[in-house]
Amino acid sequence: MSPVVVVRAGAEPEPPALEHPGLPRRVRLDLAELVAAARLAGDVPLPLRLDAATGRLADRLSGGATAAAAAQVEDAVARASDAGPTGAVAALAERGLVREGELDAGVAYALRVLAGGTGFVQVDLSQVRAHGAVALRSWLGIEGRLVAQLSTSGGADFELAWFDAALWHSQVTRTVTLDEDDAADAVPLPGWVSLPTELFLGARKAIAEQRPDLVAGMVQAYEGQVLVADSDDPHHLPHRPHALPPDQAAGLLAVLVQRSVGRLRVLCGRRHEDEAPAVLSWVRFADAWHEVTPGPSATTLLRRRSTAELSTLLEPFAADVVRGARSGGDER
């Protein structure tokens, strides 16, 4: 899988001094202002394309019509190119982000790190709520001790942030934290589940095709192989996992297939290396997030996770990027 942005020559960041390294800096930009800022920063490439692909992004995030999203993108590009008082550059100047034709140094640096930083992370987060779906996409770039982040929940408005790597935990946790719905009707799930992947996929297919009656037969074929435990340590195999009887296993499968209310997918990698990015996948149920990973012998494992654990799981990657930048890295 290729990196999420394309690095162009001349995009190497030159960091200005952070006035308050203990605090993140954030600016809100609409799409036109973001495009104009990227141009003023030296035609820095953005992690989204200004064509039909952007329309699909807006469609996926906001649930709007693709045609309307495409028209929105076209209007934004026109505003970014408008040098008049109603154009995006004028709007940036009114907010003090452009002075005498020069883009704010912090904004320019953040955009360059986002495009060309040694490490990159992409976060896709969604949650189904009573009033509809909430979705977020966030891109992060890491260069030296600086992390730059661009986030959007609809494809039209963006938040650009940059902060010292010491703030990694708080800022990543902020990114993946959503307001909680009332979970009074939550179906509690075991803290650790292991089940045959073929059974999991087969149950999903049967229920999607309105054939839940087939699940009981599937469970019988894998009797004794659906294991659960309430482990306090989600990082290791529980000491006493036990097999569910067929009726309970079928009930658990029904919850796993039908009662998820959100998803989290994270890609991370080093930009100049050939290895595919690492991928983290979590599924949200009413009780908590559950990490989904491959297990031994063609099984799928689910482990209960707290929201704050994502930053901990990603910290070794971020720390390695920072260390590599300090030592000169091992660019290929």
N, C-alpha and C positions, 0 to 999 in steps of 0.2 A: 504494500500500500504506500502511495507516495505521500510526502508531507502535505500539509493543508495549505501552505502558501508557496509561492514561487519567489526565490531570492534573485534579485537583479543586482548587477554590478553597481557599486556606488551606494548601496543601502546599508553599509556598515555603520553601526551607531557610534556616536561620539558623545559620551554622557556629560551633561551639565551637572553641577553640584546640586544635590537634593537639599533644599533649605531646611526641611523638617523630615529627616529620614525615618523617624518613628511614626509618621502619619502618611497614609496614601493620599495621592492627589487624584482627583476625579474631575472630568468634564463631560457634560452631556452634549451630544451632537446629533442633529438629524442627519439623514443620509447625504443630503446635499453638502452640509458642512463637513462631514467626514471625507467625502470625495475631494472637496476643495482643499482641506487640510493635507490630505495625502499628496496632492499635486504640489502644494507649497513646500512640503517637506522634501521635495526632490523626486516627485513621481514615485513615491513609495508604493509598492503593490499592496493591496488590501487582501484579506483572506476570504473575500467574496467577490464574485464576478458581476460586472455591471451589464448583464445580458439576461437571457431567459433563466439562467441558473439562479440569479438573484430573485427572480419572480418565484421560482420553486421554493427557495429558502423562506421567503415571506409567506408563501402559501402554507408551508409546513409549520412554521412557527405561529402564525396568527390565525390560521384557518380561513383566511380570506380567499377570494377568487384569484386565480393566477393572472387573468387578464388585468384585473385591477392592480395587482402587485407590479406587473410589468409597466403599466402606465405610471405608477408611482415612481418606479426607478427612472423612467424616461424623464419625468419632471424634475427629479432630483439632479440628474446629470446636467440638465439644462440650467438649473439654478447654480450649480457648481461652476459652470462656464460663463455665467452672467457677471460681467464686470461692473454692472450698475449698482445703484443703491438698494435694489431689492434682491441682489445676488447673495450667494452663500459667503463669499469673501467679505462683503460688507457686514453681514451678520456676525462673522467671526471678529471683525474689527470692533464692532459695537460692544462685544463682550471682553475686549482687551486681549484676545488671542492672536490678533494680527496687528502689528505696529509697523508703520512705514513699509508695508508690503512684506514684512518678515513674520513668519509663523512663530508663535511662542516656542522657545527652545525646548521646554519640557514636553510639549505636545509632539514636536517634531521628533525628539528622541524616542518617545514612547512608540510612535508609529514605526520608526526604523527598527526598534527591538522586536516589535510585533512581527515585522516582515523578515528580519534577518538574524534574530537571536539564535544562539546555539541550540537551545532547547525549545520545544514547542509542546503545547497541551491544547487539546480541543475538548470541550465539555458540552454534551447535549443532555439537557434535563427536561423532563416533562412530568406533569402531575395532573390527574383528572380530579376536578373539584366540583362542588355542587353547582357553581355558576358556569362551568365549562372548563376546558383544558388550559393549563398554564405551561408555556414552553420557554426555554432559554437556550441560547447557544452562546458560548463564550470561548474566545481564543486567547491563549497566553503565550508570550515569548519570554525567554530568559537569556540574559546576556550579562556576564559578570554577576554583580549582586542586584541587578535591576530586573524586576518582573514587570512587563507591560501586559495589559489585559483589555480586550475589546469585547463587550457583551451586548446582546440584543434579545428582546423578547417578542419582537414583531417584525424585524427586518427593516423598519423605518426609522426608529430612534435607537441610539447607541450610547453606551457609557464607555469612555476611554479612561483607564486608570493606570497608574504606574506607582511602584512602591519597592522598598528595599526587601531583599529576600528574607530578612528577619521576620517580616510580617506574613510569611507564607501561610501559616496555619490559620490565622484569623481571616485572611482574604479568601482563601480557597473555601473555608467553611462558610463564609458569607455567600459565596457564589452558589453553593448547592443547598442552602437553607431556604425552605419555603414555609409560608404560614401554614399551620396545621389545621385541617378540618377536625370537627368533632369526631373522635374515634370511639365513641361509646359503643357502637355496634361492631367494633373490630373483632375479627376472628383471630384468636391468638395462634401463632405458628410456632413450631419448635425452633429453638435457636440454631439447630444444625439439622440438615436433611440431606440424605444421599439416596438417589433413586436412579434406576437405569435410564439412560438418555433416550433410548428407543421407546420406553414406556411413556416418558414425559412428552416426547414429540407426538407419539400416537394418540395420547389423550387430548392434546391440543388440537390435532386434526379432527378427531371424532367430535369434540365439542363444537368446533368451528363449523362443522358440517351438520350440526343439529342431531348428532347421533350419540348422546351421552350414555345410551344403553350399552354401547360397546366397551365402555371403560371398565366395567366390572369383569368382563372376560379377559381384558388385557392385564388387569391386576392379578387375576388368578394365575396367569401364565408366568408372572414374576413374583409369586408369593414368597415372602421372606426376604425380598431384596430392597424394600422401601424401609430405610433405616432412619431413625430420628434420635435426637438427644437434645437436652437443654444445657449445652456446654457454656461455662462462663468464659472460656477462652476460644473465640472464633477462629484463631489462627492455627489450631491444631486439632487433630482427630479427638473427639470426646473419648473418655475412658470407658463409658458404658452405653454405647448406642444400642438401641433395641429395634427389632423389626415390628412393623405395624401389621395387625391382622388385615385381611383383604378389605373389609368394610371401612375401616379407618383409613387405609391407604387410598381407597377410592375417594373418600371425603377430602383427604389432603390434596389429592390431584385436582379435584374440583375447585378448591380454594386457589391453588397455585395457577390454574389456567384462567379462572373467571374473576377473581377478586383483586387482581393487581390494579393499583391506582396511579402508578407512575413508573418511569424508567430513567436510568442514569447511565450514560455511556461516556467513557473518557478514553481518549487516545493520547499517548505521550511518546516522545522520541527525540533523538538528536538529529538536527536538520541535515547535517552533512555526512550522515552515515547511511549505509545501504540497508540496515536491518529494518524490518517492518515495525511500526510503532507498537508499543504495548497497549493492550486494551483492557479496561475494567468495565464490567457490566453489573449493574445493580437493578433490582426490581423493588418497587415500593408497594407494600401492602398496608392496610390500615394500622397494623401494629408497629411497623418499623420498615426500614430498608433491609433488603437481603441481598448479599453479594452472590452472584451466580458464576461458578467456575467449573471447568471440566474436572472430573474426579478420576480415580483409577478404574480400569476395566470398563470403559465406556459408560461411566456414570456421570451424573450432574450433581454438584454440591451447591447447597444454599446455606449461607451463614448470615445470621442477623448482624447488622452493622448499625452503629450510630452515625449521624451525619458528620460529626467531627472526625471520624476515622478516615475519611477520604484524604484529607490533607496529610495525615500520618502515613497512609499507604503510598502517597506520591512523594513524600519528603525525601527518601533516598535518591530518587531520580533527580529532583531539583538540586539537592546537595551535590550530586555528582557533576551536574552541569556547572554549578558555581565553582567547584574545585577544578574542573577541567579548564574553565575560563581563566582562573588564577594562574594555573601552571602552563598556560599556552595551548592547552587542549591537545587533541591528537587528530587534527583535521586531515582528511584524505584528499 
